[in-house]
Amino acid sequence: MMPLLPLLTVCAMGAAVGSSEDEALKTVAQRVLRDVPPDELEGEWPRWEGGFDGGASLRSGNDSTRNFRLDGNLGLRREHDRLRGAAFWRYDTQRQSDGELAVSERHYGGSMQYDLFLDAREYLLVGASGERDFKSQLDLRLTSGVGYGYQFREDETLSLSAELGAGWFYEDFAAREASDSLSGRLAVNWIWNPLDRLSVEQHLEHFASFESLDDTLSRLESSLRYELKQDWYALFSWHLRWDSEPAADEVRGDHDVALTLGWSF
């Protein structure tokens, strides 16, 4: 259960941030965004933002490999609600002993979540995700559910939220029969901007089946982003997926580390 350790740490941080807030802010919009005069907030809704980053590596000679990756995210923030979506694609090939190129990894998926704010801090959410992974023998994994979220802080320096909910979890591995169950979901999201061009981001999501608490799936996505010129940025990312019941001959923890170039808007 290694991914739960940073989750507990971040939750503790959120409680401290919430309890140390100086004074009640003047309006809902000011609390959600930042402490600025009301006239400066006019015209800021809605706000679209997003970005795409990708990378590739090619190797030839005694060995021949081709690795490609692409990630994208898109978000819409309005005064009383928020919509977030993300997608990813990984594709690797490697030359075999017979000289033919064979696919060694084909992994892709996406997610979407809608948040409806009850006030400046609390929100209700509904979301879904799906993915396929050739390397892990995963034909299809689907999740969907509803929940409750709390926005501890959201300004230009730090965004921190935690979510708790329940929903439907479905997995279909090639080597075994497909299964589905009701499951609980716990998530923590934070983005910290310590410097003008530097930001640190982490998203942690944990699923646990109500039928068997030992049946779990955790996803931890961490990244370090440096803003370049004209909306371009460099991104160092580390993704960890921890599956308590992986496919045969697969390990529980699957790591992915990459350095990519991206564009934001």
Residue, then its C-alpha position, 0 to 999 in steps of 0.5 A: m500500500m505504498p501509494l497511501l503514504p503520500l496521500l495521508t501526508v497531503c491530507a494533513m497538509g490540507a487540514a493545516v492550510g484550511s485551519s490557518e486561513d486568515e479571514a473570511l474572504k469577501t465573495v465566493a469568487q474571491r475565495v475560489l480564485r485569489d484575494v483581489p478586488p471584485d472589479e478585477l474579477e470581472g470577465e474572468w469566467p469562464r476560463w479554459e486552460g490545457g496543454f499537450d506534451g509528448g516525446a519520442s526516442l529512436r534507436s538503430g544498429n545492433d538493437s532497434t527500438r521506437n518509443f512514442r508518448l503523448d499526453g493531453n489535458l483540458g479544463l474549464r473553470r467557471e464560478h460554480d463548476r469545473l470540468r476536467g479531462a485528460a488523455f494519454w497514449r504510449y507506443d513502443t516497438q522493438r526489433q526481435s531476433d528474427g529481424e521483425l519489429a514487434v509491439s512491446e507496449r501499447h497503452y492508452g486511455g482517458s478520464m473526465q470529471y465534472d465538479l459542481f461547487l456547493d460553496a467556495r470549498e465543497y463540491l459534488l463530483v461525477g467522473a469516469s475513466g477508461e484504459r487499455d494496456f497491451k503490455s499488462q494484458l489489460d483488454l479494458r479497465l473502466t471506472s465511473g462514480v460520484g463523490y464529494g470533494y473539498q477545495f482546501r485552497e486554490d490560488e496562483t501559488l497552491s491548489l489543493s483538494a481531496e475527494l471521497g466517493a464510490g462507484w463501479f469498477y470493471e477489469d478485463f484481463a486477457a488471461r482471466e475472466a472479466s470482473d466488476s464490483l462496487s468500489g470506494r475512491l479516494a483522491v488527492n490533487w495538488i499543484w504548487n508554484p514555488l517560482d514564476r516558471l517552476s511548478v510541482e504537480q501530483h495526483l493520487e487516486h486509490f480504488a478499493s473494492f467493497e467486496s474485498l478490501d485487498d483488491t485495490l488499484s492506486r495511481l500516482e502521477s507526479s511531475l516537475r514543470y518548467e515554463l520555457k518561452q511562448d507557452w512551451y514547457a519542459l516536463f519531467s514526470w513519474h507515474l506509478r500504478w499499483d495493482s494488487e491483482p495484476a495479470a499473470d507474470e506481471v508485478r504489482g508496481d508499474h513505473d513510468v519516468a519521462l522527460t517531454l516537451g509540451w505546449s500550453f494554452 
